[in-house]
Amino acid sequence: MCVFRTPRHIYAQIIDATGGRVLASASTLEVEVKSAIKNGGNIAAASAVGKRIAEKAKAAGVESVAFDRSGFRYHGRVKALADAAREGGLQF
């Protein structure tokens, strides 16, 4: 799972082992996530994206992932996304 963030949005993708195909993705720009949050760049938004990516991963048959922080420190929004994905059933 790769995580990308900007000051206003958070994105997460699950890519297959070869790196050639995106199996699932979620972001604060999705209607389902956007309607549940107030601001797209805070910890609550990261948690919503984490829950959504876990739902989509399970629907795609993915249960275990490697977590790529894309160079971001593991705290704040990145940690909130990872924690919510774990709560949703993904194993890192």
N, CA, C and O atoms as a GROMACS GRO file, in nm:
protein
  368
    1MET      N    1   0.085  -0.116   0.000
    1MET     CA    2   0.000   0.000   0.000
    1MET      C    3   0.090   0.122   0.000
    1MET      O    4   0.182   0.131   0.080
    2CYS      N    5   0.064   0.215  -0.088
    2CYS     CA    6   0.136   0.342  -0.096
    2CYS      C    7   0.046   0.453  -0.044
    2CYS      O    8  -0.075   0.452  -0.067
    3VAL      N    9   0.106   0.548   0.025
    3VAL     CA   10   0.032   0.662   0.076
    3VAL      C   11   0.090   0.789   0.016
    3VAL      O   12   0.212   0.806   0.011
    4PHE      N   13   0.003   0.877  -0.030
    4PHE     CA   14   0.042   1.007  -0.081
    4PHE      C   15  -0.041   1.110  -0.007
    4PHE      O   16  -0.158   1.086   0.025
    5ARG      N   17   0.017   1.223   0.021
    5ARG     CA   18  -0.062   1.327   0.088
    5ARG      C   19  -0.021   1.464   0.037
    5ARG      O   20   0.094   1.487   0.000
    6THR      N   21  -0.116   1.552   0.037
    6THR     CA   22  -0.095   1.693   0.010
    6THR      C   23  -0.157   1.766   0.127
    6THR      O   24  -0.222   1.703   0.210
    7PRO      N   25  -0.140   1.896   0.138
    7PRO     CA   26  -0.202   1.965   0.251
    7PRO      C   27  -0.354   1.950   0.257
    7PRO      O   28  -0.412   1.961   0.365
    8ARG      N   29  -0.419   1.926   0.144
    8ARG     CA   30  -0.565   1.920   0.143
    8ARG      C   31  -0.624   1.784   0.115
    8ARG      O   32  -0.744   1.765   0.134
    9HIS      N   33  -0.544   1.688   0.070
    9HIS     CA   34  -0.599   1.557   0.031
    9HIS      C   35  -0.504   1.444   0.071
    9HIS      O   36  -0.384   1.464   0.087
   10ILE      N   37  -0.562   1.326   0.086
   10ILE     CA   38  -0.486   1.206   0.119
   10ILE      C   39  -0.527   1.096   0.021
   10ILE      O   40  -0.646   1.079  -0.007
   11TYR      N   41  -0.429   1.023  -0.030
   11TYR     CA   42  -0.453   0.917  -0.126
   11TYR      C   43  -0.386   0.789  -0.077
   11TYR      O   44  -0.281   0.795  -0.013
   12ALA      N   45  -0.444   0.675  -0.106
   12ALA     CA   46  -0.382   0.546  -0.077
   12ALA      C   47  -0.411   0.452  -0.194
   12ALA      O   48  -0.520   0.453  -0.250
   13GLN      N   49  -0.311   0.372  -0.229
   13GLN     CA   50  -0.326   0.276  -0.338
   13GLN      C   51  -0.269   0.142  -0.296
   13GLN      O   52  -0.171   0.136  -0.220
   14ILE      N   53  -0.329   0.036  -0.343
   14ILE     CA   54  -0.273  -0.097  -0.327
   14ILE      C   55  -0.235  -0.144  -0.466
   14ILE      O   56  -0.319  -0.153  -0.556
   15ILE      N   57  -0.107  -0.174  -0.482
   15ILE     CA   58  -0.051  -0.211  -0.612
   15ILE      C   59  -0.006  -0.356  -0.606
   15ILE      O   60   0.044  -0.401  -0.503
   16ASP      N   61  -0.024  -0.431  -0.715
   16ASP     CA   62   0.017  -0.571  -0.714
   16ASP      C   63   0.169  -0.582  -0.701
   16ASP      O   64   0.241  -0.483  -0.715
   17ALA      N   65   0.216  -0.702  -0.674
   17ALA     CA   66   0.358  -0.725  -0.644
   17ALA      C   67   0.451  -0.684  -0.758
   17ALA      O   68   0.566  -0.646  -0.733
   18THR      N   69   0.404  -0.691  -0.881
   18THR     CA   70   0.490  -0.654  -0.994
   18THR      C   71   0.492  -0.503  -1.015
   18THR      O   72   0.577  -0.452  -1.089
   19GLY      N   73   0.400  -0.431  -0.952
   19GLY     CA   74   0.394  -0.287  -0.968
   19GLY      C   75   0.324  -0.243  -1.095
   19GLY      O   76   0.327  -0.125  -1.130
   20GLY      N   77   0.261  -0.336  -1.162
   20GLY     CA   78   0.200  -0.304  -1.290
   20GLY      C   79   0.052  -0.272  -1.286
   20GLY      O   80  -0.003  -0.221  -1.383
   21ARG      N   81  -0.014  -0.300  -1.172
   21ARG     CA   82  -0.160  -0.282  -1.167
   21ARG      C   83  -0.203  -0.230  -1.031
   21ARG      O   84  -0.155  -0.277  -0.928
   22VAL      N   85  -0.292  -0.133  -1.031
   22VAL     CA   86  -0.352  -0.084  -0.908
   22VAL      C   87  -0.472  -0.173  -0.877
   22VAL      O   88  -0.564  -0.184  -0.957
   23LEU      N   89  -0.470  -0.236  -0.760
   23LEU     CA   90  -0.577  -0.327  -0.721
   23LEU      C   91  -0.690  -0.254  -0.650
   23LEU      O   92  -0.806  -0.291  -0.662
   24ALA      N   93  -0.655  -0.149  -0.575
   24ALA     CA   94  -0.755  -0.070  -0.503
   24ALA      C   95  -0.697   0.067  -0.475
   24ALA      O   96  -0.576   0.082  -0.458
   25SER      N   97  -0.783   0.166  -0.469
   25SER     CA   98  -0.738   0.300  -0.434
   25SER      C   99  -0.849   0.372  -0.359
   25SER      O  100  -0.967   0.341  -0.376
   26ALA      N  101  -0.810   0.468  -0.278
   26ALA     CA  102  -0.906   0.549  -0.203
   26ALA      C  103  -0.844   0.686  -0.182
   26ALA      O  104  -0.722   0.700  -0.173
   27SER      N  105  -0.929   0.787  -0.174
   27SER     CA  106  -0.880   0.922  -0.149
   27SER      C  107  -0.991   1.007  -0.089
   27SER      O  108  -1.107   0.967  -0.085
   28THR      N  109  -0.952   1.123  -0.043
   28THR     CA  110  -1.050   1.215   0.014
   28THR      C  111  -1.134   1.281  -0.095
   28THR      O  112  -1.226   1.356  -0.063
   29LEU      N  113  -1.104   1.255  -0.220
   29LEU     CA  114  -1.181   1.311  -0.330
   29LEU      C  115  -1.300   1.224  -0.368
   29LEU      O  116  -1.385   1.267  -0.446
   30GLU      N  117  -1.307   1.100  -0.315
   30GLU     CA  118  -1.419   1.012  -0.344
   30GLU      C  119  -1.545   1.064  -0.276
   30GLU      O  120  -1.539   1.118  -0.165
   31VAL      N  121  -1.657   1.047  -0.341
   31VAL     CA  122  -1.785   1.096  -0.290
   31VAL      C  123  -1.816   1.034  -0.153
   31VAL      O  124  -1.860   1.104  -0.062
   32GLU      N  125  -1.794   0.902  -0.139
   32GLU     CA  126  -1.825   0.834  -0.013
   32GLU      C  127  -1.742   0.889   0.103
   32GLU      O  128  -1.792   0.903   0.214
   33VAL      N  129  -1.617   0.918   0.077
   33VAL     CA  130  -1.528   0.970   0.182
   33VAL      C  131  -1.554   1.118   0.204
   33VAL      O  132  -1.561   1.164   0.318
   34LYS      N  133  -1.567   1.191   0.096
   34LYS     CA  134  -1.585   1.336   0.104
   34LYS      C  135  -1.710   1.375   0.183
   34LYS      O  136  -1.710   1.474   0.256
   35SER      N  137  -1.816   1.296   0.169
   35SER     CA  138  -1.940   1.328   0.240
   35SER      C  139  -1.930   1.301   0.390
   35SER      O  140  -2.007   1.356   0.468
   36ALA      N  141  -1.836   1.217   0.430
   36ALA     CA  142  -1.821   1.180   0.571
   36ALA      C  143  -1.724   1.269   0.647
   36ALA      O  144  -1.714   1.259   0.769
   37ILE      N  145  -1.650   1.354   0.577
   37ILE     CA  146  -1.548   1.437   0.643
   37ILE      C  147  -1.574   1.584   0.619
   37ILE      O  148  -1.645   1.623   0.526
   38LYS      N  149  -1.514   1.665   0.704
   38LYS     CA  150  -1.528   1.809   0.692
   38LYS      C  151  -1.412   1.869   0.613
   38LYS      O  152  -1.432   1.956   0.528
   39ASN      N  153  -1.291   1.821   0.643
   39ASN     CA  154  -1.169   1.872   0.581
   39ASN      C  155  -1.093   1.753   0.524
   39ASN      O  156  -1.084   1.649   0.589
   40GLY      N  157  -1.039   1.766   0.406
   40GLY     CA  158  -0.972   1.654   0.340
   40GLY      C  159  -0.828   1.632   0.379
   40GLY      O  160  -0.767   1.537   0.329
   41GLY      N  161  -0.771   1.713   0.465
   41GLY     CA  162  -0.629   1.699   0.496
   41GLY      C  163  -0.598   1.680   0.643
   41GLY      O  164  -0.486   1.708   0.685
   42ASN      N  165  -0.694   1.632   0.722
   42ASN     CA  166  -0.666   1.615   0.864
   42ASN      C  167  -0.666   1.468   0.903
   42ASN      O  168  -0.682   1.380   0.818
   43ILE      N  169  -0.648   1.441   1.032
   43ILE     CA  170  -0.639   1.304   1.081
   43ILE      C  171  -0.771   1.228   1.062
   43ILE      O  172  -0.769   1.110   1.030
   44ALA      N  173  -0.883   1.295   1.080
   44ALA     CA  174  -1.013   1.230   1.059
   44ALA      C  175  -1.028   1.186   0.914
   44ALA      O  176  -1.081   1.079   0.887
   45ALA      N  177  -0.981   1.267   0.821
   45ALA     CA  178  -0.987   1.232   0.679
   45ALA      C  179  -0.897   1.112   0.650
   45ALA      O  180  -0.933   1.024   0.573
   46ALA      N  181  -0.779   1.110   0.712
   46ALA     CA  182  -0.687   0.998   0.693
   46ALA      C  183  -0.749   0.868   0.743
   46ALA      O  184  -0.733   0.764   0.680
   47SER      N  185  -0.818   0.874   0.855
   47SER     CA  186  -0.886   0.756   0.909
   47SER      C  187  -0.995   0.708   0.813
   47SER      O  188  -1.010   0.588   0.792
   48ALA      N  189  -1.070   0.800   0.756
   48ALA     CA  190  -1.175   0.764   0.662
   48ALA      C  191  -1.116   0.697   0.537
   48ALA      O  192  -1.172   0.600   0.486
   49VAL      N  193  -1.004   0.747   0.489
   49VAL     CA  194  -0.938   0.688   0.373
   49VAL      C  195  -0.885   0.549   0.410
   49VAL      O  196  -0.894   0.457   0.329
   50GLY      N  197  -0.830   0.534   0.529
   50GLY     CA  198  -0.781   0.403   0.573
   50GLY      C  199  -0.891   0.300   0.579
   50GLY      O  200  -0.871   0.186   0.536
   51LYS      N  201  -1.007   0.337   0.630
   51LYS     CA  202  -1.121   0.245   0.635
   51LYS      C  203  -1.167   0.209   0.494
   51LYS      O  204  -1.198   0.093   0.465
   52ARG      N  205  -1.171   0.308   0.408
   52ARG     CA  206  -1.219   0.287   0.270
   52ARG      C  207  -1.123   0.197   0.192
   52ARG      O  208  -1.167   0.110   0.118
   53ILE      N  209  -0.991   0.218   0.208
   53ILE     CA  210  -0.895   0.134   0.135
   53ILE      C  211  -0.902  -0.009   0.185
   53ILE      O  212  -0.884  -0.103   0.106
   54ALA      N  213  -0.927  -0.029   0.314
   54ALA     CA  214  -0.941  -0.165   0.368
   54ALA      C  215  -1.063  -0.233   0.309
   54ALA      O  216  -1.057  -0.351   0.275
   55GLU      N  217  -1.174  -0.161   0.297
   55GLU     CA  218  -1.296  -0.217   0.237
   55GLU      C  219  -1.270  -0.259   0.092
   55GLU      O  220  -1.306  -0.369   0.050
   56LYS      N  221  -1.207  -0.170   0.016
   56LYS     CA  222  -1.182  -0.198  -0.125
   56LYS      C  223  -1.081  -0.312  -0.142
   56LYS      O  224  -1.094  -0.393  -0.234
   57ALA      N  225  -0.982  -0.319  -0.054
   57ALA     CA  226  -0.882  -0.426  -0.062
   57ALA      C  227  -0.947  -0.561  -0.036
   57ALA      O  228  -0.922  -0.657  -0.108
   58LYS      N  229  -1.030  -0.567   0.066
   58LYS     CA  230  -1.098  -0.694   0.096
   58LYS      C  231  -1.189  -0.735  -0.019
   58LYS      O  232  -1.200  -0.854  -0.049
   59ALA      N  233  -1.255  -0.639  -0.082
   59ALA     CA  234  -1.340  -0.670  -0.197
   59ALA      C  235  -1.258  -0.722  -0.315
   59ALA      O  236  -1.307  -0.802  -0.395
   60ALA      N  237  -1.132  -0.678  -0.325
   60ALA     CA  238  -1.044  -0.723  -0.432
   60ALA      C  239  -0.970  -0.851  -0.395
   60ALA      O  240  -0.892  -0.904  -0.475
   61GLY      N  241  -0.993  -0.902  -0.273
   61GLY     CA  242  -0.929  -1.026  -0.231
   61GLY      C  243  -0.792  -1.008  -0.169
   61GLY      O  244  -0.716  -1.104  -0.156
   62VAL      N  245  -0.757  -0.885  -0.131
   62VAL     CA  246  -0.628  -0.856  -0.071
   62VAL      C  247  -0.644  -0.848   0.080
   62VAL      O  248  -0.729  -0.774   0.130
   63GLU      N  249  -0.562  -0.924   0.153
   63GLU     CA  250  -0.570  -0.920   0.299
   63GLU      C  251  -0.440  -0.874   0.363
   63GLU      O  252  -0.441  -0.824   0.476
   64SER      N  253  -0.329  -0.889   0.293
   64SER     CA  254  -0.198  -0.855   0.348
   64SER      C  255  -0.126  -0.761   0.252
   64SER      O  256  -0.124  -0.783   0.131
   65VAL      N  257  -0.066  -0.656   0.307
   65VAL     CA  258   0.004  -0.556   0.224
   65VAL      C  259   0.135  -0.516   0.290
   65VAL      O  260   0.154  -0.535   0.410
   66ALA      N  261   0.224  -0.459   0.211
   66ALA     CA  262   0.343  -0.392   0.262
   66ALA      C  263   0.311  -0.244   0.261
   66ALA      O  264   0.255  -0.192   0.164
   67PHE      N  265   0.346  -0.175   0.367
   67PHE     CA  266   0.309  -0.034   0.382
   67PHE      C  267   0.425   0.055   0.339
   67PHE      O  268   0.532   0.053   0.400
   68ASP      N  269   0.405   0.133   0.234
   68ASP     CA  270   0.505   0.226   0.184
   68ASP      C  271   0.460   0.368   0.221
   68ASP      O  272   0.359   0.416   0.169
   69ARG      N  273   0.533   0.432   0.308
   69ARG     CA  274   0.496   0.566   0.356
   69ARG      C  275   0.534   0.675   0.257
   69ARG      O  276   0.503   0.792   0.279
   70SER      N  277   0.600   0.638   0.150
   70SER     CA  278   0.646   0.734   0.048
   70SER      C  279   0.735   0.844   0.108
   70SER      O  280   0.730   0.959   0.065
   71GLY      N  281   0.814   0.806   0.206
   71GLY     CA  282   0.907   0.901   0.266
   71GLY      C  283   0.850   0.984   0.380
   71GLY      O  284   0.924   1.058   0.445
   72PHE      N  285   0.721   0.975   0.405
   72PHE     CA  286   0.660   1.053   0.513
   72PHE      C  287   0.687   0.986   0.647
   72PHE      O  288   0.692   0.863   0.655
   73ARG      N  289   0.705   1.066   0.752
   73ARG     CA  290   0.724   1.011   0.885
   73ARG      C  291   0.598   0.940   0.931
   73ARG      O  292   0.487   0.977   0.894
   74TYR      N  293   0.616   0.836   1.012
   74TYR     CA  294   0.503   0.757   1.059
   74TYR      C  295   0.443   0.823   1.184
   74TYR      O  296   0.469   0.780   1.296
   75HIS      N  297   0.365   0.926   1.162
   75HIS     CA  298   0.292   0.993   1.269
   75HIS      C  299   0.179   1.073   1.206
   75HIS      O  300   0.172   1.086   1.084
   76GLY      N  301   0.091   1.124   1.288
   76GLY     CA  302  -0.017   1.208   1.238
   76GLY      C  303  -0.108   1.138   1.140
   76GLY      O  304  -0.163   1.032   1.169
   77ARG      N  305  -0.123   1.198   1.022
   77ARG     CA  306  -0.215   1.146   0.920
   77ARG      C  307  -0.174   1.010   0.867
   77ARG      O  308  -0.260   0.925   0.842
   78VAL      N  309  -0.046   0.988   0.848
   78VAL     CA  310   0.001   0.860   0.796
   78VAL      C  311  -0.029   0.748   0.896
   78VAL      O  312  -0.074   0.640   0.858
   79LYS      N  313  -0.004   0.775   1.023
   79LYS     CA  314  -0.034   0.677   1.128
   79LYS      C  315  -0.184   0.652   1.139
   79LYS      O  316  -0.227   0.537   1.156
   80ALA      N  317  -0.264   0.757   1.131
   80ALA     CA  318  -0.409   0.743   1.139
   80ALA      C  319  -0.462   0.658   1.025
   80ALA      O  320  -0.550   0.574   1.046
   81LEU      N  321  -0.410   0.677   0.905
   81LEU     CA  322  -0.452   0.597   0.789
   81LEU      C  323  -0.415   0.451   0.811
   81LEU      O  324  -0.497   0.362   0.789
   82ALA      N  325  -0.293   0.425   0.855
   82ALA     CA  326  -0.248   0.287   0.877
   82ALA      C  327  -0.330   0.219   0.986
   82ALA      O  328  -0.371   0.104   0.970
   83ASP      N  329  -0.355   0.289   1.096
   83ASP     CA  330  -0.434   0.232   1.206
   83ASP      C  331  -0.575   0.197   1.160
   83ASP      O  332  -0.627   0.091   1.194
   84ALA      N  333  -0.638   0.285   1.084
   84ALA     CA  334  -0.774   0.260   1.036
   84ALA      C  335  -0.775   0.143   0.937
   84ALA      O  336  -0.869   0.064   0.937
   85ALA      N  337  -0.673   0.131   0.853
   85ALA     CA  338  -0.665   0.019   0.759
   85ALA      C  339  -0.650  -0.112   0.835
   85ALA      O  340  -0.710  -0.212   0.797
   86ARG      N  341  -0.569  -0.111   0.941
   86ARG     CA  342  -0.554  -0.232   1.024
   86ARG      C  343  -0.686  -0.269   1.091
   86ARG      O  344  -0.725  -0.386   1.094
   87GLU      N  345  -0.755  -0.168   1.144
   87GLU     CA  346  -0.885  -0.194   1.207
   87GLU      C  347  -0.985  -0.249   1.105
   87GLU      O  348  -1.074  -0.326   1.140
   88GLY      N  349  -0.970  -0.209   0.979
   88GLY     CA  350  -1.057  -0.257   0.873
   88GLY      C  351  -1.024  -0.398   0.826
   88GLY      O  352  -1.097  -0.455   0.745
   89GLY      N  353  -0.914  -0.455   0.877
   89GLY     CA  354  -0.882  -0.594   0.846
   89GLY      C  355  -0.757  -0.616   0.763
   89GLY      O  356  -0.722  -0.731   0.738
   90LEU      N  357  -0.689  -0.510   0.721
   90LEU     CA  358  -0.564  -0.530   0.645
   90LEU      C  359  -0.451  -0.566   0.739
   90LEU      O  360  -0.442  -0.512   0.850
   91GLN      N  361  -0.365  -0.656   0.696
   91GLN     CA  362  -0.247  -0.694   0.773
   91GLN      C  363  -0.125  -0.634   0.706
   91GLN      O  364  -0.109  -0.645   0.584
   92PHE      N  365  -0.039  -0.572   0.785
   92PHE     CA  366   0.083  -0.512   0.730
   92PHE      C  367   0.201  -0.603   0.759
   92PHE      O  368   0.314  -0.572   0.722
   0.00000   0.00000   0.00000
